[in-house]
Amino acid sequence: MYELPGYDPDSEHLKSHQEMYVEPPTRYIDLDTIPQDESEFNHKSRIENMLPQPAIMRESKNVLPSPHTKSNPHYEHQAHCERLLREFEDTRKILMEQDLQKMYPLNCEISNKDEENLCYFCLGYDLFCKIYRPRSHHQFMESQDPLLNIVSHFTQNDIMILIKYLHRWFVLIGMENAIAKWLYALLSVLKKDLDEEEERFFETFRDECAVRLEDCHSSEAMNLHLIYLIIHNYFCTGMYNIVRHFHVCASINL
């Protein structure tokens, strides 16, 4: 058996949550592990208390190959995004079968859900200042990553409202890592019973991702392509030509 970091079978936390106890993992589990079953997903979630984010969305790994290598970043992006799409499918299936609110109790209160406050909460000060004019007298909530003990407590209506805000911020400043992370998390827990207006919204969002892929910075490319694939495959009902590769003319600045 591998030893799970932070795992203590005698801890008070586990004693008080015996119904959530799972056996130690049978293989090494870290932040980059793709869970093969519910048990591995639970172990990975306990390590980071966060949705299994694609590696490209972690800033320390958002690095393209050196221009001196012979690799083709366009094909690498395509293959990597399709692998991450399969990971999203597995993650989403597991999440839909879990009682997430019981497993991940809410640890922060979102008292004000207006657009500016949510922008600061999701994106942080630097990105907030790119979108809105800072006001020294305005007190915002501390910014947060899209943790399971936050997103699992949103209603489906709240999730759609926040996704629409994220779309608006994306149009203004591009597919920043923080925007992509929150979209990935919210889309993972969004149910598919959409009305016609919501379906049209996702079709528009997907098409805007495709247009931006034609001329985007390398820091956006992977995030854009992955969010495009997720929206197209899970939240668009019409038959459209899917973008499966990066155009040679795309602006990839290595």
N, C-alpha and C positions, 0 to 999 in steps of 0.2 A: 504494500500500500504506500502511496505517496502521502507526504504530510502536507495538508492544506494550510497555507499561511493564515495565521489568526484563528485556526480551528482548535478549540479546547472543549472536549466533551464534558468536562466538569464545570464549565462556566455557568454562572447564575442565569445568564441570558438563555442558554440552551435549556436549563432546567425549567425555566418559566415558559418555554415554548416547545414542549415535548412533541406536540402534534406536528411541528415543522422539522423535527430531527430527521436527518438523512445520514446514511452510512458514509464513511470517508470515501473519497474518489478512488477508482481503480487505476487511474493514470494521472499524470501531471496536469494540473489545471492552472492557467494564467489568463491574463487579460486578452490574449490573442487566440485562445482556444475556441474552436467552434463546437458548441455543445452537441453531443450525439443523442442525449435523452434528457428527460426532466431532471434527473438527479444532477447531471453535470451542469445544467443550466442553473440550478439552485446554488451549487457551489461557486460558480463563476459570479453570480449575482451577489453572493455574500462577500466575496473578495472586494468588489468595487461598489456594491449597492447602486449599480447603474446599468442601463440597457447595454447589451454587448455592442458597442459602437464599432463601425468599420474602422480599420486601422488608418485609412486615409483621413479620417476626421479627427485623429489625434495629432495635434500640432507638431509634436516632436517627430512624427513619422511622415508628415506631409512634404516629402522631398522626392523630387523626380530624379531619374538617373543622370549621371554626369554627362555633359555633351560629348565627352571623349569616348563614351562607351558605344557599342554597336547596336544597342537595343533600340527598338522603335517604341517611343512612349505612347503613340496612338493605339497600337495593338495591345500594349501592356495595360493601358487604361481599360480598354474594352474587355479583356479577359478578366482583369481584377474586378471590375464592376459586376460582371455576370456572376462571378463567384460570390461577391457580397450580396447580390440579389438572392441567391439561394440561401445564404445565411439569414437574410431578412425573413424569408419565407419560413425557415425553421423557427426563428425567434418568435415571429408573430403567432405561429401555430401553438407554441408552448405558452405564450402569454395569454392567449384566448382560453386556455384550459385551466388557468390558475386563478385563485382568489387573491389577487394582488393586493387589495386593500388590507386583507388580513395578514399577508406575509410581510408587507411593507407599510407599517403605520405612518400616517402623516406626521412629519417632523417640522413643518413650517406652515404658517398661515398666510395665505395670499388675501390680504384684506381689501386691496384695491385692484380691480381688474380692468382699469381703463388702459387705453392703448399705450400711452407713454410709460406708465408704471410697469406694464408687462414687458415693454421693450427693454427697460433697464434691468428688470428681473432676469430676463432670458439672455440678453446680449452683453450686459455689462456697460461700464461707463464709456469706454473708448468708442464702441460701435454706436451706443446711444447718441453720442455727440455728433456722429456723422449724419444722423437722421433728424434729431430735434435740437433746438437751441437750449443749452443747459440753463436751468434757473436755480440760483443759489438757495432760494428759500424753500424749494420743493424737496421734501424728504421721500426718498424712494426706498423700497425694500432691497435688501442685499441680493446681488445677482447670484444665480444658482445654475448648476448643470442640470440636465434633464434626468433626475434621479427617479427610480421607480416609486420611491415614497412620496413623490410629487405628482408625476404624470398619471399614476394609477388612480388618483383621487379627483381628477378632473371629470366632469360630466362629459358626455359625448358632444353636447352643445358647446361647452367650454373649449373642448379640443378643436372643434371646427372654427370657432372664433379666433383662437390663437394661431391656427394654421393660416387663416386669412391674413392675420397681422404679419406673420412671418413671410407670407408671399409679398405683401406690400413692402416690407423692409428689404426683401431680396431684390425687388424691382429697383429700389433706390440705391442699394450699396453692393449688390451682387451676392453670390452664394458663399458668404463667409462661413468659416467652420462652425461658429456658434449657431448660425441659422440652420445649417445642414444637420447638426446634432439634434436640435430640437425638432426639426421636421422628421428625422428618422425615428425619434422616440415617439412622437405623437402619432405618426402613421402606423407605428407598430401596434398601438392600442386602439386605433380608430376602427369601429365596426363598419361594415360595407352597406348598411341600409341608408343610402344617400338619396336625397330628393333630386329632382331635375336641375334645380339651381346649383346644388353642390356638385353634381356631375359635370355641368358646364364649367364651373369654376376649376375643377381639376383638369379638364381638357385644356383650358386656357393656360393654367399653370404649367402643364407639361409642354405645351407648344412654346411658351416663353423660355423654358429651359433649353429646348432644342435650338431656338434662335440664338440664345446667348452662347451656346456651345460653338457656334460658327466663328466667334471672335472673342475668346475669353482668355484671361490670364491663367497660367499653369496652376496657380493656387486655387482656382475655382473648378478646373476641368473635371477632376474625379468626382467631387461633390455634386456638380451639376449632372453628370451622366448617371450617377447612382440614383439621385432623387428623381430624375427623368424616368428611369427604368421602373422604380417602385410605383410612381404615380400611374404610369402607362399600364403596368401589369395588374395592378390591384384596384385602381380607382377610376379607370376610364372604361366605359362599356362599348364605345364605338370601335369600328375597325379602321385603324390608321396605320400608316407606314411608320414603323418604329426606327429610331436612329440607332443603328448597331455599330457604328464606327465613328471615329473622329475624322473630319475632313482634313485633307492634307494642308489646306490653306488656313486651318485653325491657328490662332496665335498661341503657340506653346513656347513660352520664354524660359529657356533653361539657364 
